[in-house]
Amino acid sequence: MTAFAFPRLTAAVLAGAVALTGISATPASAMNDRDRAALGLIVGLGVLAAIADGSEIPPRPPPAAAAAEA
């Protein structure tokens, strides 16, 4: 007895809900300013440690010395 096409009705309601949610929703922020500053400090120290660790690579011998050994 129903004249509605339930899959179409469901799709229309879902599309409307998604459209309205995208327009009206604001993202939740789980970090306050103090947490954000602490995270920046930790990430910054990690970057500095990676740079310092990468600078200790021994230099390659010059090509002439490598050819003389062979």
Backbone as CSV, one residue per row, in Angstrom:
resi,resn,N_x,N_y,N_z,CA_x,CA_y,CA_z,C_x,C_y,C_z
1,MET,0.790,-1.192,0.000,0.000,0.000,0.000,0.841,1.269,0.000
2,THR,2.100,1.123,0.250,2.928,2.326,0.296,3.366,2.705,-1.110
3,ALA,3.301,3.987,-1.393,3.685,4.478,-2.706,5.101,5.062,-2.688
4,PHE,5.708,5.126,-1.506,7.063,5.682,-1.410,8.093,4.645,-1.824
5,ALA,9.109,5.111,-2.457,10.250,4.254,-2.746,11.258,4.463,-1.605
6,PHE,11.297,3.522,-0.694,12.107,3.695,0.501,13.599,3.871,0.219
7,PRO,14.200,3.185,-0.742,15.613,3.453,-1.014,15.859,4.898,-1.480
8,ARG,14.963,5.428,-2.290,15.131,6.819,-2.747,14.913,7.798,-1.595
9,LEU,13.921,7.513,-0.750,13.655,8.375,0.398,14.835,8.357,1.367
10,THR,15.362,7.173,1.612,16.521,7.050,2.496,17.719,7.783,1.919
11,ALA,17.959,7.655,0.649,19.077,8.341,0.008,18.901,9.849,0.066
12,ALA,17.684,10.332,-0.115,17.434,11.773,-0.059,17.647,12.317,1.353
13,VAL,17.180,11.585,2.357,17.375,12.011,3.748,18.856,11.990,4.104
14,LEU,19.557,10.959,3.684,20.984,10.860,3.951,21.754,11.988,3.273
15,ALA,21.438,12.290,2.035,22.118,13.371,1.320,21.864,14.717,1.998
16,GLY,20.641,14.945,2.445,20.331,16.182,3.149,21.066,16.291,4.470
17,ALA,21.138,15.185,5.206,21.839,15.196,6.489,23.332,15.452,6.313
18,VAL,23.926,14.830,5.309,25.348,15.040,5.051,25.609,16.481,4.631
19,ALA,24.751,17.037,3.812,24.929,18.419,3.364,24.806,19.394,4.529
20,LEU,23.815,19.196,5.385,23.642,20.098,6.526,24.754,19.941,7.553
21,THR,25.246,18.733,7.745,26.323,18.507,8.696,27.603,19.183,8.224
22,GLY,27.890,19.100,6.941,29.095,19.736,6.418,29.060,21.245,6.531
23,ILE,27.891,21.823,6.461,27.759,23.278,6.530,27.834,23.773,7.974
24,SER,27.159,23.069,8.871,26.996,23.600,10.220,28.000,23.085,11.242
25,ALA,28.708,22.030,10.957,29.584,21.425,11.958,30.902,22.180,12.082
26,THR,31.377,22.275,13.289,32.715,22.808,13.549,33.542,21.683,14.142
27,PRO,34.789,21.566,13.759,35.597,20.461,14.269,35.879,20.622,15.763
28,ALA,35.901,19.522,16.460,36.179,19.542,17.887,37.690,19.659,18.095
29,SER,38.082,20.452,19.035,39.495,20.613,19.348,39.760,19.964,20.696
30,ALA,40.558,18.916,20.685,40.841,18.193,21.921,42.034,18.771,22.652
31,MET,42.754,19.700,22.036,43.939,20.268,22.670,43.713,21.734,22.999
32,ASN,44.176,22.122,24.157,44.159,23.537,24.488,45.511,24.135,24.107
33,ASP,45.722,25.398,24.396,46.951,26.072,23.978,48.187,25.479,24.643
34,ARG,48.059,25.085,25.906,49.207,24.516,26.620,49.606,23.170,26.009
35,ASP,48.628,22.335,25.693,48.921,21.047,25.067,49.542,21.231,23.688
36,ARG,49.043,22.199,22.952,49.573,22.468,21.615,51.024,22.950,21.686
37,ALA,51.341,23.782,22.674,52.715,24.257,22.847,53.636,23.105,23.242
38,ALA,53.155,22.219,24.104,53.967,21.066,24.507,54.217,20.141,23.323
39,LEU,53.213,19.928,22.500,53.390,19.096,21.310,54.389,19.727,20.354
40,GLY,54.311,21.038,20.178,55.274,21.727,19.317,56.689,21.594,19.834
41,LEU,56.862,21.653,21.150,58.185,21.498,21.743,58.728,20.095,21.494
42,ILE,57.886,19.095,21.686,58.326,17.708,21.492,58.673,17.446,20.031
43,VAL,57.844,17.916,19.129,58.124,17.720,17.696,59.382,18.477,17.291
44,GLY,59.549,19.689,17.801,60.747,20.468,17.490,62.016,19.794,17.983
45,LEU,61.973,19.238,19.192,63.144,18.516,19.702,63.432,17.268,18.876
46,GLY,62.380,16.610,18.422,62.579,15.442,17.561,63.219,15.797,16.236
47,VAL,62.815,16.920,15.668,63.412,17.373,14.404,64.873,17.732,14.613
48,LEU,65.173,18.435,15.695,66.572,18.780,15.977,67.418,17.530,16.203
49,ALA,66.878,16.526,16.886,67.610,15.281,17.102,67.866,14.557,15.784
50,ALA,66.894,14.562,14.887,67.078,13.910,13.589,68.132,14.629,12.758
51,ILE,68.147,15.948,12.817,69.145,16.714,12.080,70.532,16.456,12.653
52,ALA,70.638,16.448,13.979,71.940,16.209,14.612,72.434,14.798,14.328
53,ASP,71.546,13.835,14.323,71.932,12.453,14.043,72.357,12.288,12.588
54,GLY,71.726,12.983,11.690,72.062,12.874,10.276,73.361,13.560,9.909
55,SER,73.843,14.454,10.740,75.074,15.175,10.409,76.319,14.383,10.760
56,GLU,76.189,13.233,11.414,77.352,12.444,11.812,77.715,11.364,10.790
57,ILE,77.277,11.488,9.576,77.605,10.536,8.525,79.050,10.791,8.089
58,PRO,79.896,9.742,8.084,81.292,9.965,7.685,81.385,10.354,6.208
59,PRO,82.306,11.227,5.872,82.435,11.640,4.465,82.932,10.489,3.602
60,ARG,82.477,10.476,2.363,82.924,9.455,1.412,84.326,9.786,0.945
61,PRO,85.135,8.760,0.671,86.492,9.048,0.155,86.408,9.640,-1.245
62,PRO,87.382,10.419,-1.617,87.375,10.988,-2.964,87.432,9.886,-4.015
63,PRO,86.892,10.124,-5.201,86.880,9.083,-6.241,88.271,8.618,-6.646
64,ALA,89.285,9.476,-6.604,90.626,9.076,-7.010,91.210,8.039,-6.053
65,ALA,90.967,8.188,-4.767,91.463,7.229,-3.779,90.763,5.897,-3.935
66,ALA,89.509,5.892,-4.251,88.785,4.642,-4.434,89.254,3.906,-5.684
67,ALA,89.608,4.638,-6.737,90.090,4.004,-7.969,91.495,3.460,-7.784
68,ALA,92.326,4.085,-6.959,93.700,3.622,-6.738,93.721,2.325,-5.923
69,GLU,92.745,2.137,-5.053,92.693,0.932,-4.240,92.244,-0.275,-5.058
70,ALA,91.512,-0.082,-6.115,90.967,-1.204,-6.881,91.927,-1.808,-7.820
